[in-house]
Amino acid sequence: MVKKNACIFISGRGSNLKNLIYKSRENNFPIKIKLVLCNNQNAYGLKYAKKNFIPYKLINSNSRMLDNQILNILCKYKISIICLAGYMKILSRRILKEFKGKIINVHPSLLPKFKGLDTYSRILKNKEIKSGCTVHFVNEKLDSGEIIVKKSFFLNSKEDERSLKIKTQKLEYLAFPEALIKIYRYR
Ligand code: GRF
């Protein structure tokens, strides 16, 4: 199997990156992680790129040259899929257009419910009985692209943000790889 070259965008902890690095070692996993892009020099997740000898690039999300910088490096590494794994910035229209249908994101709710930030607190406030995660294609509208994989669990009465995050991320570690497999199954 010829693996697709992937770039993972991160901003923080990078636990999904860590999981994807681990999964991508499997022979029949569809992607090879060629590059990590990060907009935060203190991101813990950079540790996983360094430890696994994956090239990484720090980007300044306030730079006016950001799009050119990102597109040049994606071209240099022949990237054919972008995985947003906790990347906290909105991608420009230009990047969305250049990589149309080739950018996916993981969101910590059952989309279309609870798009946007502060997801866990809103889920608890709303007294949801079920929650989970969604992997979806990225388009111009926030957290609104076509859904690839959704996974859910039931909340209990003692649920707090911490427990909700742990349960949600546990499902993300299954959903993200599953989504990649699903995307490339028939290609
Ligand atoms: C994930 O839980 C995802 O739902 C959200 O950002 C979080 C990133 O976590 N988009 P990590 O950096 O992969 O640990």
Backbone and ligand atoms as CSV (ligand in chain L), in Angstrom:
chain,resi,resn,atom,element,x,y,z
A,1,MET,N,N,0.828,-1.202,0.000
A,1,MET,CA,C,0.000,0.000,0.000
A,1,MET,C,C,0.867,1.259,0.000
A,2,VAL,N,N,0.531,2.187,-0.893
A,2,VAL,CA,C,1.270,3.451,-0.902
A,2,VAL,C,C,0.573,4.399,0.071
A,3,LYS,N,N,1.304,4.780,1.094
A,3,LYS,CA,C,0.697,5.649,2.101
A,3,LYS,C,C,0.639,7.093,1.611
A,4,LYS,N,N,-0.401,7.787,2.025
A,4,LYS,CA,C,-0.534,9.201,1.691
A,4,LYS,C,C,0.299,10.028,2.664
A,5,ASN,N,N,0.888,11.080,2.159
A,5,ASN,CA,C,1.679,11.965,3.025
A,5,ASN,C,C,0.762,12.902,3.803
A,6,ALA,N,N,0.869,12.827,5.125
A,6,ALA,CA,C,-0.020,13.640,5.955
A,6,ALA,C,C,0.763,14.677,6.748
A,7,CYS,N,N,0.078,15.797,6.984
A,7,CYS,CA,C,0.618,16.811,7.887
A,7,CYS,C,C,-0.385,16.971,9.023
A,8,ILE,N,N,0.098,16.941,10.252
A,8,ILE,CA,C,-0.789,17.115,11.399
A,8,ILE,C,C,-0.579,18.524,11.949
A,9,PHE,N,N,-1.664,19.268,12.082
A,9,PHE,CA,C,-1.606,20.614,12.660
A,9,PHE,C,C,-1.980,20.521,14.138
A,10,ILE,N,N,-1.146,21.098,14.995
A,10,ILE,CA,C,-1.452,21.085,16.427
A,10,ILE,C,C,-1.235,22.477,17.031
A,11,SER,N,N,-1.788,22.637,18.240
A,11,SER,CA,C,-1.519,23.872,18.989
A,11,SER,C,C,-1.163,23.574,20.442
A,12,GLY,N,N,-1.435,22.378,20.907
A,12,GLY,CA,C,-1.284,22.142,22.344
A,12,GLY,C,C,-0.725,20.789,22.719
A,13,ARG,N,N,-1.528,20.045,23.457
A,13,ARG,CA,C,-1.058,18.824,24.099
A,13,ARG,C,C,-0.613,17.734,23.115
A,14,GLY,N,N,-1.321,17.615,22.014
A,14,GLY,CA,C,-0.881,16.680,20.978
A,14,GLY,C,C,-1.144,15.210,21.258
A,15,SER,N,N,-2.141,14.914,22.083
A,15,SER,CA,C,-2.373,13.491,22.360
A,15,SER,C,C,-2.946,12.770,21.130
A,16,ASN,N,N,-3.701,13.484,20.308
A,16,ASN,CA,C,-4.164,12.867,19.052
A,16,ASN,C,C,-2.999,12.665,18.091
A,17,LEU,N,N,-2.074,13.608,18.081
A,17,LEU,CA,C,-0.869,13.431,17.260
A,17,LEU,C,C,-0.125,12.176,17.705
A,18,LYS,N,N,0.063,12.048,18.999
A,18,LYS,CA,C,0.773,10.891,19.551
A,18,LYS,C,C,0.096,9.586,19.083
A,19,ASN,N,N,-1.219,9.578,19.171
A,19,ASN,CA,C,-1.978,8.395,18.778
A,19,ASN,C,C,-1.840,8.108,17.278
A,20,LEU,N,N,-1.874,9.172,16.472
A,20,LEU,CA,C,-1.762,8.964,15.022
A,20,LEU,C,C,-0.351,8.506,14.636
A,21,ILE,N,N,0.645,8.993,15.351
A,21,ILE,CA,C,2.022,8.538,15.080
A,21,ILE,C,C,2.093,7.033,15.321
A,22,TYR,N,N,1.526,6.623,16.443
A,22,TYR,CA,C,1.529,5.210,16.815
A,22,TYR,C,C,0.793,4.377,15.763
A,23,LYS,N,N,-0.409,4.835,15.384
A,23,LYS,CA,C,-1.227,4.092,14.406
A,23,LYS,C,C,-0.550,4.033,13.042
A,24,SER,N,N,0.105,5.124,12.662
A,24,SER,CA,C,0.651,5.182,11.308
A,24,SER,C,C,1.846,4.253,11.119
A,25,ARG,N,N,2.293,3.656,12.197
A,25,ARG,CA,C,3.378,2.669,12.068
A,25,ARG,C,C,2.868,1.348,11.513
A,26,GLU,N,N,1.555,1.135,11.604
A,26,GLU,CA,C,0.989,-0.116,11.086
A,26,GLU,C,C,1.109,-0.123,9.565
A,27,ASN,N,N,1.483,-1.284,9.035
A,27,ASN,CA,C,1.707,-1.402,7.589
A,27,ASN,C,C,0.545,-0.955,6.738
A,28,ASN,N,N,-0.654,-1.358,7.155
A,28,ASN,CA,C,-1.786,-1.029,6.283
A,28,ASN,C,C,-2.581,0.195,6.737
A,29,PHE,N,N,-1.964,1.033,7.554
A,29,PHE,CA,C,-2.601,2.300,7.901
A,29,PHE,C,C,-2.350,3.271,6.741
A,30,PRO,N,N,-3.391,4.008,6.298
A,30,PRO,CA,C,-3.261,4.725,5.010
A,30,PRO,C,C,-2.357,5.951,4.967
A,31,ILE,N,N,-1.913,6.469,6.122
A,31,ILE,CA,C,-1.086,7.691,6.039
A,31,ILE,C,C,0.295,7.520,6.658
A,32,LYS,N,N,1.202,8.348,6.157
A,32,LYS,CA,C,2.519,8.484,6.766
A,32,LYS,C,C,2.623,9.939,7.225
A,33,ILE,N,N,3.008,10.151,8.467
A,33,ILE,CA,C,3.092,11.534,8.962
A,33,ILE,C,C,4.439,12.125,8.565
A,34,LYS,N,N,4.383,13.026,7.598
A,34,LYS,CA,C,5.596,13.610,7.037
A,34,LYS,C,C,5.994,14.881,7.760
A,35,LEU,N,N,4.994,15.522,8.385
A,35,LEU,CA,C,5.243,16.860,8.908
A,35,LEU,C,C,4.243,17.205,10.002
A,36,VAL,N,N,4.728,17.990,10.983
A,36,VAL,CA,C,3.822,18.535,12.002
A,36,VAL,C,C,3.921,20.056,11.915
A,37,LEU,N,N,2.792,20.719,11.846
A,37,LEU,CA,C,2.780,22.189,11.877
A,37,LEU,C,C,2.164,22.633,13.189
A,38,CYS,N,N,2.779,23.635,13.808
A,38,CYS,CA,C,2.319,24.056,15.125
A,38,CYS,C,C,2.427,25.570,15.241
A,39,ASN,N,N,1.423,26.200,15.821
A,39,ASN,CA,C,1.450,27.660,15.943
A,39,ASN,C,C,1.806,28.108,17.357
A,40,ASN,N,N,2.289,27.167,18.170
A,40,ASN,CA,C,2.597,27.512,19.563
A,40,ASN,C,C,3.928,26.857,19.957
A,41,GLN,N,N,4.925,27.706,20.167
A,41,GLN,CA,C,6.260,27.151,20.436
A,41,GLN,C,C,6.323,26.364,21.741
A,42,ASN,N,N,5.357,26.603,22.637
A,42,ASN,CA,C,5.366,25.873,23.911
A,42,ASN,C,C,4.453,24.647,23.899
A,43,ALA,N,N,3.947,24.291,22.745
A,43,ALA,CA,C,3.009,23.160,22.681
A,43,ALA,C,C,3.706,21.871,23.143
A,44,TYR,N,N,3.070,21.203,24.066
A,44,TYR,CA,C,3.627,19.947,24.578
A,44,TYR,C,C,3.756,18.922,23.446
A,45,GLY,N,N,2.796,18.974,22.516
A,45,GLY,CA,C,2.751,18.002,21.427
A,45,GLY,C,C,3.992,17.991,20.545
A,46,LEU,N,N,4.754,19.082,20.525
A,46,LEU,CA,C,5.969,19.114,19.700
A,46,LEU,C,C,6.947,18.025,20.123
A,47,LYS,N,N,6.852,17.673,21.406
A,47,LYS,CA,C,7.697,16.623,21.959
A,47,LYS,C,C,7.550,15.313,21.163
A,48,TYR,N,N,6.319,15.033,20.730
A,48,TYR,CA,C,6.085,13.770,20.011
A,48,TYR,C,C,6.713,13.794,18.623
A,49,ALA,N,N,6.705,14.977,18.000
A,49,ALA,CA,C,7.350,15.091,16.692
A,49,ALA,C,C,8.858,14.877,16.867
A,50,LYS,N,N,9.421,15.578,17.848
A,50,LYS,CA,C,10.867,15.491,18.068
A,50,LYS,C,C,11.286,14.059,18.391
A,51,LYS,N,N,10.560,13.462,19.325
A,51,LYS,CA,C,10.899,12.117,19.789
A,51,LYS,C,C,10.841,11.089,18.662
A,52,ASN,N,N,9.958,11.332,17.702
A,52,ASN,CA,C,9.773,10.369,16.609
A,52,ASN,C,C,10.441,10.811,15.304
A,53,PHE,N,N,11.294,11.817,15.421
A,53,PHE,CA,C,12.062,12.325,14.273
A,53,PHE,C,C,11.163,12.739,13.107
A,54,ILE,N,N,10.023,13.312,13.431
A,54,ILE,CA,C,9.137,13.826,12.388
A,54,ILE,C,C,9.430,15.323,12.239
A,55,PRO,N,N,9.707,15.780,11.018
A,55,PRO,CA,C,9.979,17.207,10.847
A,55,PRO,C,C,8.805,18.042,11.355
A,56,TYR,N,N,9.116,19.144,12.011
A,56,TYR,CA,C,8.043,20.023,12.459
A,56,TYR,C,C,8.390,21.467,12.113
A,57,LYS,N,N,7.363,22.257,11.979
A,57,LYS,CA,C,7.570,23.650,11.622
A,57,LYS,C,C,6.687,24.504,12.526
A,58,LEU,N,N,7.308,25.515,13.130
A,58,LEU,CA,C,6.532,26.463,13.940
A,58,LEU,C,C,6.046,27.574,13.035
A,59,ILE,N,N,4.774,27.889,13.140
A,59,ILE,CA,C,4.263,28.969,12.307
A,59,ILE,C,C,3.733,30.093,13.187
A,60,ASN,N,N,3.844,31.295,12.667
A,60,ASN,CA,C,3.334,32.448,13.401
A,60,ASN,C,C,1.975,32.798,12.801
A,61,SER,N,N,0.933,32.471,13.550
A,61,SER,CA,C,-0.398,32.629,12.955
A,61,SER,C,C,-0.798,34.090,12.782
A,62,ASN,N,N,0.031,35.032,13.256
A,62,ASN,CA,C,-0.286,36.446,13.024
A,62,ASN,C,C,0.450,37.007,11.808
A,63,SER,N,N,1.316,36.180,11.227
A,63,SER,CA,C,2.111,36.678,10.115
A,63,SER,C,C,1.251,36.892,8.865
A,64,ARG,N,N,1.578,37.956,8.121
A,64,ARG,CA,C,0.813,38.218,6.904
A,64,ARG,C,C,1.202,37.239,5.798
A,65,MET,N,N,2.338,36.581,5.996
A,65,MET,CA,C,2.822,35.632,4.990
A,65,MET,C,C,2.395,34.203,5.330
A,66,LEU,N,N,1.522,34.078,6.312
A,66,LEU,CA,C,1.207,32.747,6.822
A,66,LEU,C,C,0.758,31.760,5.740
A,67,ASP,N,N,-0.169,32.175,4.891
A,67,ASP,CA,C,-0.679,31.268,3.859
A,67,ASP,C,C,0.436,30.780,2.954
A,68,ASN,N,N,1.267,31.721,2.496
A,68,ASN,CA,C,2.371,31.328,1.618
A,68,ASN,C,C,3.301,30.367,2.325
A,69,GLN,N,N,3.574,30.702,3.570
A,69,GLN,CA,C,4.485,29.867,4.360
A,69,GLN,C,C,3.922,28.440,4.489
A,70,ILE,N,N,2.652,28.354,4.827
A,70,ILE,CA,C,2.023,27.031,5.005
A,70,ILE,C,C,1.981,26.282,3.668
A,71,LEU,N,N,1.531,26.956,2.617
A,71,LEU,CA,C,1.389,26.264,1.329
A,71,LEU,C,C,2.744,25.810,0.783
A,72,ASN,N,N,3.766,26.645,0.983
A,72,ASN,CA,C,5.097,26.251,0.506
A,72,ASN,C,C,5.598,24.998,1.193
A,73,ILE,N,N,5.407,24.963,2.487
A,73,ILE,CA,C,5.942,23.797,3.210
A,73,ILE,C,C,5.106,22.541,2.921
A,74,LEU,N,N,3.814,22.706,2.734
A,74,LEU,CA,C,2.974,21.544,2.403
A,74,LEU,C,C,3.360,20.998,1.029
A,75,CYS,N,N,3.731,21.908,0.148
A,75,CYS,CA,C,4.138,21.513,-1.202
A,75,CYS,C,C,5.498,20.800,-1.135
A,76,LYS,N,N,6.403,21.372,-0.346
A,76,LYS,CA,C,7.746,20.788,-0.213
A,76,LYS,C,C,7.674,19.339,0.282
A,77,TYR,N,N,6.777,19.081,1.201
A,77,TYR,CA,C,6.663,17.731,1.763
A,77,TYR,C,C,5.630,16.863,1.037
A,78,LYS,N,N,5.137,17.384,-0.089
A,78,LYS,CA,C,4.164,16.643,-0.915
A,78,LYS,C,C,2.995,16.104,-0.082
A,79,ILE,N,N,2.420,17.011,0.687
A,79,ILE,CA,C,1.336,16.621,1.597
A,79,ILE,C,C,0.025,16.452,0.827
A,80,SER,N,N,-0.643,15.323,1.065
A,80,SER,CA,C,-1.939,15.183,0.392
A,80,SER,C,C,-3.116,15.142,1.358
A,81,ILE,N,N,-2.841,15.082,2.653
A,81,ILE,CA,C,-3.957,15.224,3.599
A,81,ILE,C,C,-3.502,15.983,4.846
A,82,ILE,N,N,-4.373,16.867,5.318
A,82,ILE,CA,C,-4.099,17.649,6.533
A,82,ILE,C,C,-5.042,17.178,7.629
A,83,CYS,N,N,-4.463,16.843,8.776
A,83,CYS,CA,C,-5.291,16.454,9.927
A,83,CYS,C,C,-5.171,17.535,10.982
A,84,LEU,N,N,-6.287,18.171,11.303
A,84,LEU,CA,C,-6.277,19.169,12.376
A,84,LEU,C,C,-6.540,18.433,13.685
A,85,ALA,N,N,-5.534,18.459,14.551
A,85,ALA,CA,C,-5.661,17.716,15.815
A,85,ALA,C,C,-5.425,18.701,16.960
A,86,GLY,N,N,-6.468,19.460,17.269
A,86,GLY,CA,C,-6.324,20.459,18.316
A,86,GLY,C,C,-5.628,21.706,17.818
A,87,TYR,N,N,-5.786,22.023,16.533
A,87,TYR,CA,C,-5.212,23.252,15.985
A,87,TYR,C,C,-6.226,24.362,16.230
A,88,MET,N,N,-5.818,25.379,16.979
A,88,MET,CA,C,-6.776,26.359,17.498
A,88,MET,C,C,-6.962,27.602,16.627
A,89,LYS,N,N,-6.573,27.505,15.369
A,89,LYS,CA,C,-6.761,28.651,14.473
A,89,LYS,C,C,-7.652,28.262,13.304
A,90,ILE,N,N,-8.294,29.259,12.735
A,90,ILE,CA,C,-9.141,29.024,11.561
A,90,ILE,C,C,-8.252,29.090,10.314
A,91,LEU,N,N,-8.378,28.137,9.430
A,91,LEU,CA,C,-7.585,28.175,8.203
A,91,LEU,C,C,-8.206,29.154,7.202
A,92,SER,N,N,-7.342,29.776,6.413
A,92,SER,CA,C,-7.829,30.777,5.457
A,92,SER,C,C,-8.575,30.099,4.304
A,93,ARG,N,N,-9.376,30.908,3.598
A,93,ARG,CA,C,-10.110,30.414,2.428
A,93,ARG,C,C,-9.157,29.840,1.392
A,94,ARG,N,N,-8.006,30.494,1.271
A,94,ARG,CA,C,-7.051,30.062,0.246
A,94,ARG,C,C,-6.557,28.640,0.528
A,95,ILE,N,N,-6.232,28.387,1.783
A,95,ILE,CA,C,-5.759,27.034,2.131
A,95,ILE,C,C,-6.900,26.026,1.984
A,96,LEU,N,N,-8.094,26.426,2.399
A,96,LEU,CA,C,-9.247,25.523,2.262
A,96,LEU,C,C,-9.491,25.182,0.795
A,97,LYS,N,N,-9.276,26.170,-0.064
A,97,LYS,CA,C,-9.516,25.952,-1.492
A,97,LYS,C,C,-8.443,25.027,-2.086
A,98,GLU,N,N,-7.188,25.310,-1.736
A,98,GLU,CA,C,-6.076,24.500,-2.265
A,98,GLU,C,C,-6.179,23.044,-1.808
A,99,PHE,N,N,-6.683,22.844,-0.583
A,99,PHE,CA,C,-6.765,21.485,-0.031
A,99,PHE,C,C,-8.217,21.027,0.144
A,100,LYS,N,N,-9.037,21.426,-0.785
A,100,LYS,CA,C,-10.471,21.097,-0.707
A,100,LYS,C,C,-10.667,19.574,-0.616
A,101,GLY,N,N,-11.420,19.161,0.381
A,101,GLY,CA,C,-11.689,17.724,0.542
A,101,GLY,C,C,-10.515,16.944,1.109
A,102,LYS,N,N,-9.491,17.672,1.523
A,102,LYS,CA,C,-8.284,16.996,2.024
A,102,LYS,C,C,-7.887,17.479,3.413
A,103,ILE,N,N,-8.825,18.105,4.106
A,103,ILE,CA,C,-8.547,18.571,5.471
A,103,ILE,C,C,-9.611,17.979,6.382
A,104,ILE,N,N,-9.158,17.318,7.448
A,104,ILE,CA,C,-10.138,16.782,8.401
A,104,ILE,C,C,-9.814,17.285,9.809
A,105,ASN,N,N,-10.845,17.279,10.639
A,105,ASN,CA,C,-10.711,17.815,11.999
A,105,ASN,C,C,-11.444,16.891,12.969
A,106,VAL,N,N,-10.969,16.885,14.214
A,106,VAL,CA,C,-11.715,16.149,15.241
A,106,VAL,C,C,-12.285,17.160,16.224
A,107,HIS,N,N,-13.578,16.993,16.529
A,107,HIS,CA,C,-14.266,17.932,17.416
A,107,HIS,C,C,-14.877,17.162,18.594
A,108,PRO,N,N,-14.780,17.736,19.811
A,108,PRO,CA,C,-15.202,16.967,20.999
A,108,PRO,C,C,-16.699,17.037,21.310
A,109,SER,N,N,-17.534,16.871,20.309
A,109,SER,CA,C,-18.984,16.788,20.558
A,109,SER,C,C,-19.612,15.985,19.438
A,110,LEU,N,N,-20.869,15.697,19.601
A,110,LEU,CA,C,-21.606,15.015,18.536
A,110,LEU,C,C,-22.152,16.088,17.599
A,111,LEU,N,N,-21.349,16.447,16.621
A,111,LEU,CA,C,-21.790,17.484,15.669
A,111,LEU,C,C,-23.064,17.027,14.963
A,112,PRO,N,N,-23.993,17.913,14.633
A,112,PRO,CA,C,-23.869,19.369,14.612
A,112,PRO,C,C,-24.096,20.054,15.964
A,113,LYS,N,N,-24.193,19.292,17.025
A,113,LYS,CA,C,-24.371,19.940,18.327
A,113,LYS,C,C,-23.043,20.515,18.825
A,114,PHE,N,N,-23.089,21.623,19.478
A,114,PHE,CA,C,-21.958,22.234,20.177
A,114,PHE,C,C,-20.732,22.496,19.293
A,115,LYS,N,N,-20.978,23.182,18.195
A,115,LYS,CA,C,-19.855,23.640,17.370
A,115,LYS,C,C,-19.096,24.712,18.153
A,116,GLY,N,N,-17.825,24.882,17.844
A,116,GLY,CA,C,-17.071,25.990,18.443
A,116,GLY,C,C,-16.348,25.623,19.727
A,117,LEU,N,N,-15.983,26.678,20.469
A,117,LEU,CA,C,-15.128,26.495,21.658
A,117,LEU,C,C,-15.929,26.193,22.924
A,118,ASP,N,N,-15.218,25.937,24.010
A,118,ASP,CA,C,-15.818,25.664,25.326
A,118,ASP,C,C,-16.872,24.559,25.252
A,119,THR,N,N,-16.569,23.579,24.486
A,119,THR,CA,C,-17.552,22.524,24.198
A,119,THR,C,C,-18.000,21.788,25.457
A,120,TYR,N,N,-17.027,21.365,26.271
A,120,TYR,CA,C,-17.397,20.538,27.434
A,120,TYR,C,C,-18.316,21.291,28.402
A,121,SER,N,N,-17.991,22.547,28.686
A,121,SER,CA,C,-18.813,23.280,29.651
A,121,SER,C,C,-20.237,23.467,29.115
A,122,ARG,N,N,-20.358,23.669,27.821
A,122,ARG,CA,C,-21.703,23.853,27.247
A,122,ARG,C,C,-22.494,22.546,27.263
A,123,ILE,N,N,-21.794,21.437,27.048
A,123,ILE,CA,C,-22.473,20.123,27.067
A,123,ILE,C,C,-23.029,19.863,28.473
A,124,LEU,N,N,-22.199,20.170,29.489
A,124,LEU,CA,C,-22.632,19.936,30.881
A,124,LEU,C,C,-23.777,20.882,31.259
A,125,LYS,N,N,-23.629,22.111,30.860
A,125,LYS,CA,C,-24.652,23.117,31.173
A,125,LYS,C,C,-26.003,22.737,30.567
A,126,ASN,N,N,-25.926,22.132,29.419
A,126,ASN,CA,C,-27.149,21.758,28.700
A,126,ASN,C,C,-27.743,20.421,29.191
A,127,LYS,N,N,-27.050,19.814,30.154
A,127,LYS,CA,C,-27.462,18.530,30.732
A,127,LYS,C,C,-27.712,17.450,29.679
A,128,GLU,N,N,-26.744,17.339,28.780
A,128,GLU,CA,C,-26.838,16.308,27.736
A,128,GLU,C,C,-26.746,14.925,28.363
A,129,ILE,N,N,-27.435,13.968,27.807
A,129,ILE,CA,C,-27.288,12.612,28.357
A,129,ILE,C,C,-26.273,11.811,27.549
A,130,LYS,N,N,-26.000,12.290,26.346
A,130,LYS,CA,C,-25.072,11.586,25.471
A,130,LYS,C,C,-24.077,12.590,24.906
A,131,SER,N,N,-22.830,12.185,24.791
A,131,SER,CA,C,-21.869,13.039,24.093
A,131,SER,C,C,-20.886,12.158,23.341
A,132,GLY,N,N,-19.824,12.770,22.814
A,132,GLY,CA,C,-18.864,11.982,22.047
A,132,GLY,C,C,-17.965,12.862,21.226
A,133,CYS,N,N,-17.509,12.332,20.099
A,133,CYS,CA,C,-16.618,13.113,19.237
A,133,CYS,C,C,-17.029,12.907,17.782
A,134,THR,N,N,-16.568,13.826,16.951
A,134,THR,CA,C,-16.883,13.756,15.517
A,134,THR,C,C,-15.626,14.075,14.720
A,135,VAL,N,N,-15.343,13.256,13.716
A,135,VAL,CA,C,-14.293,13.596,12.752
A,135,VAL,C,C,-15.011,14.000,11.464
A,136,HIS,N,N,-14.628,15.166,10.950
A,136,HIS,CA,C,-15.355,15.701,9.789
A,136,HIS,C,C,-14.402,16.401,8.832
A,137,PHE,N,N,-14.842,16.520,7.583
A,137,PHE,CA,C,-14.090,17.327,6.630
A,137,PHE,C,C,-14.247,18.793,7.018
A,138,VAL,N,N,-13.232,19.580,6.699
A,138,VAL,CA,C,-13.265,21.003,7.050
A,138,VAL,C,C,-13.687,21.813,5.830
A,139,ASN,N,N,-14.670,22.675,6.025
A,139,ASN,CA,C,-15.043,23.620,4.963
A,139,ASN,C,C,-15.060,25.042,5.539
A,140,GLU,N,N,-15.655,25.984,4.814
A,140,GLU,CA,C,-15.585,27.383,5.247
A,140,GLU,C,C,-16.387,27.653,6.519
A,141,LYS,N,N,-17.337,26.784,6.823
A,141,LYS,CA,C,-18.151,27.038,8.014
A,141,LYS,C,C,-17.619,26.231,9.195
A,142,LEU,N,N,-17.517,26.888,10.329
A,142,LEU,CA,C,-16.926,26.270,11.508
A,142,LEU,C,C,-17.604,24.942,11.899
A,143,ASP,N,N,-16.807,23.878,11.984
A,143,ASP,CA,C,-17.278,22.567,12.443
A,143,ASP,C,C,-18.523,22.083,11.705
A,144,SER,N,N,-18.581,22.376,10.407
A,144,SER,CA,C,-19.808,22.076,9.657
A,144,SER,C,C,-19.611,21.180,8.435
A,145,GLY,N,N,-18.389,20.755,8.150
A,145,GLY,CA,C,-18.158,19.928,6.956
A,145,GLY,C,C,-18.733,18.526,7.120
A,146,GLU,N,N,-18.708,17.792,6.023
A,146,GLU,CA,C,-19.270,16.429,6.001
A,146,GLU,C,C,-18.674,15.546,7.116
A,147,ILE,N,N,-19.566,14.849,7.777
A,147,ILE,CA,C,-19.134,14.002,8.896
A,147,ILE,C,C,-18.602,12.662,8.382
A,148,ILE,N,N,-17.456,12.238,8.925
A,148,ILE,CA,C,-16.848,10.973,8.484
A,148,ILE,C,C,-17.097,9.886,9.530
A,149,VAL,N,N,-16.812,10.205,10.785
A,149,VAL,CA,C,-17.026,9.230,11.869
A,149,VAL,C,C,-17.515,9.970,13.118
A,150,LYS,N,N,-18.472,9.367,13.782
A,150,LYS,CA,C,-18.955,9.919,15.064
A,150,LYS,C,C,-18.953,8.778,16.068
A,151,LYS,N,N,-18.554,9.061,17.297
A,151,LYS,CA,C,-18.607,8.030,18.344
A,151,LYS,C,C,-19.199,8.642,19.613
A,152,SER,N,N,-20.005,7.850,20.309
A,152,SER,CA,C,-20.703,8.445,21.449
A,152,SER,C,C,-20.652,7.585,22.713
A,153,PHE,N,N,-20.970,8.217,23.828
A,153,PHE,CA,C,-21.098,7.515,25.118
A,153,PHE,C,C,-22.161,8.228,25.939
A,154,PHE,N,N,-22.630,7.582,27.007
A,154,PHE,CA,C,-23.616,8.214,27.882
A,154,PHE,C,C,-22.922,8.898,29.047
A,155,LEU,N,N,-23.397,10.064,29.402
A,155,LEU,CA,C,-22.838,10.783,30.556
A,155,LEU,C,C,-23.458,10.222,31.827
A,156,ASN,N,N,-22.721,10.284,32.936
A,156,ASN,CA,C,-23.349,9.913,34.196
A,156,ASN,C,C,-23.613,11.168,35.026
A,157,SER,N,N,-24.275,10.985,36.153
A,157,SER,CA,C,-24.726,12.151,36.917
A,157,SER,C,C,-23.555,12.916,37.558
A,158,LYS,N,N,-22.397,12.250,37.685
A,158,LYS,CA,C,-21.261,12.919,38.341
A,158,LYS,C,C,-20.284,13.530,37.342
A,159,GLU,N,N,-20.641,13.485,36.089
A,159,GLU,CA,C,-19.718,13.950,35.052
A,159,GLU,C,C,-19.267,15.398,35.273
A,160,ASP,N,N,-17.957,15.644,35.137
A,160,ASP,CA,C,-17.473,17.027,35.135
A,160,ASP,C,C,-16.614,17.215,33.876
A,161,GLU,N,N,-16.070,18.416,33.717
A,161,GLU,CA,C,-15.332,18.685,32.470
A,161,GLU,C,C,-14.161,17.725,32.283
A,162,ARG,N,N,-13.526,17.420,33.416
A,162,ARG,CA,C,-12.348,16.550,33.337
A,162,ARG,C,C,-12.722,15.152,32.848
A,163,SER,N,N,-13.752,14.585,33.471
A,163,SER,CA,C,-14.143,13.218,33.100
A,163,SER,C,C,-14.705,13.186,31.672
A,164,LEU,N,N,-15.398,14.247,31.322
A,164,LEU,CA,C,-15.966,14.328,29.974
A,164,LEU,C,C,-14.849,14.362,28.930
A,165,LYS,N,N,-13.819,15.123,29.243
A,165,LYS,CA,C,-12.687,15.227,28.309
A,165,LYS,C,C,-11.973,13.878,28.170
A,166,ILE,N,N,-11.763,13.216,29.285
A,166,ILE,CA,C,-11.074,11.917,29.236
A,166,ILE,C,C,-11.866,10.937,28.376
A,167,LYS,N,N,-13.178,10.872,28.623
A,167,LYS,CA,C,-14.019,9.926,27.863
A,167,LYS,C,C,-14.074,10.294,26.383
A,168,THR,N,N,-14.170,11.590,26.125
A,168,THR,CA,C,-14.268,12.040,24.732
A,168,THR,C,C,-12.969,11.732,23.984
A,169,GLN,N,N,-11.850,12.040,24.623
A,169,GLN,CA,C,-10.581,11.842,23.913
A,169,GLN,C,C,-10.276,10.363,23.687
A,170,LYS,N,N,-10.723,9.550,24.599
A,170,LYS,CA,C,-10.553,8.101,24.413
A,170,LYS,C,C,-11.228,7.671,23.103
A,171,LEU,N,N,-12.375,8.250,22.848
A,171,LEU,CA,C,-13.088,7.938,21.594
A,171,LEU,C,C,-12.414,8.589,20.388
A,172,GLU,N,N,-11.833,9.771,20.610
A,172,GLU,CA,C,-11.125,10.428,19.499
A,172,GLU,C,C,-9.971,9.557,19.000
A,173,TYR,N,N,-9.310,8.883,19.926
A,173,TYR,CA,C,-8.158,8.061,19.529
A,173,TYR,C,C,-8.600,6.876,18.660
A,174,LEU,N,N,-9.872,6.533,18.726
A,174,LEU,CA,C,-10.408,5.492,17.833
A,174,LEU,C,C,-10.962,6.123,16.558
A,175,ALA,N,N,-11.648,7.252,16.744
A,175,ALA,CA,C,-12.378,7.850,15.619
A,175,ALA,C,C,-11.449,8.441,14.548
A,176,PHE,N,N,-10.381,9.084,14.973
A,176,PHE,CA,C,-9.501,9.752,13.990
A,176,PHE,C,C,-8.861,8.715,13.043
A,177,PRO,N,N,-8.228,7.676,13.586
A,177,PRO,CA,C,-7.676,6.655,12.686
A,177,PRO,C,C,-8.752,5.994,11.823
A,178,GLU,N,N,-9.901,5.744,12.432
A,178,GLU,CA,C,-10.990,5.103,11.682
A,178,GLU,C,C,-11.427,5.978,10.506
A,179,ALA,N,N,-11.465,7.279,10.729
A,179,ALA,CA,C,-11.875,8.203,9.665
A,179,ALA,C,C,-10.873,8.143,8.510
A,180,LEU,N,N,-9.597,8.096,8.830
A,180,LEU,CA,C,-8.579,8.044,7.772
A,180,LEU,C,C,-8.703,6.751,6.975
A,181,ILE,N,N,-8.950,5.671,7.670
A,181,ILE,CA,C,-9.117,4.385,6.985
A,181,ILE,C,C,-10.343,4.457,6.060
A,182,LYS,N,N,-11.404,5.044,6.591
A,182,LYS,CA,C,-12.640,5.155,5.811
A,182,LYS,C,C,-12.433,6.008,4.549
A,183,ILE,N,N,-11.712,7.120,4.693
A,183,ILE,CA,C,-11.484,8.014,3.551
A,183,ILE,C,C,-10.750,7.290,2.419
A,184,TYR,N,N,-9.774,6.474,2.800
A,184,TYR,CA,C,-8.921,5.882,1.763
A,184,TYR,C,C,-9.303,4.463,1.373
A,185,ARG,N,N,-10.348,3.948,1.989
A,185,ARG,CA,C,-10.713,2.548,1.740
A,185,ARG,C,C,-10.928,2.261,0.256
A,186,TYR,N,N,-11.618,3.163,-0.437
A,186,TYR,CA,C,-11.961,2.870,-1.838
A,186,TYR,C,C,-11.136,3.697,-2.821
A,187,ARG,N,N,-10.049,4.290,-2.362
A,187,ARG,CA,C,-9.282,5.132,-3.296
A,187,ARG,C,C,-8.060,4.406,-3.810
L,1,GRF,C1,C,-9.104,17.302,20.969
L,1,GRF,O1,O,-9.715,16.754,22.084
L,1,GRF,C2,C,-10.101,17.752,19.920
L,1,GRF,O2,O,-11.394,17.386,20.210
L,1,GRF,C3,C,-10.012,19.242,19.907
L,1,GRF,O3,O,-8.772,19.568,20.430
L,1,GRF,C4,C,-8.324,18.551,21.301
L,1,GRF,C5,C,-6.867,18.381,21.087
L,1,GRF,O4,O,-6.302,17.525,22.020
L,1,GRF,N1,N,-10.227,19.725,18.585
L,1,GRF,P1,P,-4.826,16.991,21.840
L,1,GRF,O5,O,-3.950,18.218,21.609
L,1,GRF,O6,O,-4.795,16.068,20.663
L,1,GRF,O7,O,-4.486,16.303,23.125
